[in-house]
Amino acid sequence: MTESKKSFGILGLGSAVPDKVLNNFDLEKMVDTSDEWITKRTGISERRLLEKDCPAYTLGVQAARKALDDAKISAADIDMILVTTSTPDYLSPSTACLIQKEIGASNAFAFDLNAACSGFVFGLTTAHQYLLTGYVKKALVVSCEGLTKVVDWEDRNTCVLFGDGAGAAVLGEVENSYGIISTYLGCNGEGSGLITIPCCYMSEEDKNKRIHENKRTLWMDGGEVFKFAVKILAQSCEKVCNDAGIDLDSIKCIVPHQANMRILEGAAKRLGIEETIMYTNLKRYGNISSASVPVALDEAVKDGILKFGDYFILVGFGGGLTWASALLRWCK
């Protein structure tokens, strides 16, 4: 008898957000905007901010420890740490190395991955490959973002959107036919100029896009990103379902990147599904880039939305342009 292929999935989840809250009424005092304007266009009411001198990786440490506790394993059991971030505190060392040190995962190799807001699903898929080959037995994927450190607080089109946070997942072997079923990754570099955060170099085009004195900030063409996101979110969900031979009607929950409520509404309409199938916490946290999917997933599980055996989709989209989706079957 041929041994069946092993299955791998999520053993534990954790998330962390800063205590400091910035709501829409606070923003009214900072830029020319209003609670009504922000809510109507984005669905966001508040977001969380790191304190000025607090590094973002500390949120990743908190989320990682919670995920390990949830998985009921120690940091020494982890073979691999993969951190996704668009806002590392250092270019070197990697955020993954900083987190490895803080949680005491001395047996793990560690590295960072940047796929912008699609990062967590990219990280999940990458770690899955290491698990499938047998190179590692347990992996820790952490998505850690400090977007408020790079926004232009004079630009009302972007500063109202972003927040800080981190989410983490421990991956390992699960019951056969559960866990990660199908994944899909994509990129269109032709759209790389639609969302940018300069670092060691800045083109004249990027300088000219930023009208305020602080040039090393996040810039986004919101209209073009909106059109891309609605289309690719729907296509990505359909792709992983089709590849797995699973009907979309069988999906209990979709956990999307939390960018804009109108994007999620538009994608739901394209998919022909009820908006309630899409789990959202956008109202409370805003857009926390790659951390938005794992933070939302952690909360969805805590809210009791997912039960053993349920099919669900994780889907991200963002700068690069990148997109990613994963179909899983809940195994806890």
Protein Blocks (a to p, Z undefined) as FASTA:
>chain_A
ZZdddddddfbdcddddfbdcdfklmmmmmccdfklmmmmnopabdcdddfklcfklmmm
mmmmmmmmmnopafklpmbdcdddfbdfbfbdcfklmmmmmnopakbccddddehjmlmm
mmmmmmmmmmmnomambdcddddddfklmccfkbmklmmmpccdddddddddddehiajf
bdcddddfklmmmpccdfkbccfklmmmpmbfblbbcdddfklmmmmmmmmmmmmmmmmm
mmnopafklpmbdcdddfbfklmmmmmmmnopafklpccfklmnopnhjmlmmmmmmmmm
mnomacghiacddddddehiacdddddddfZZ
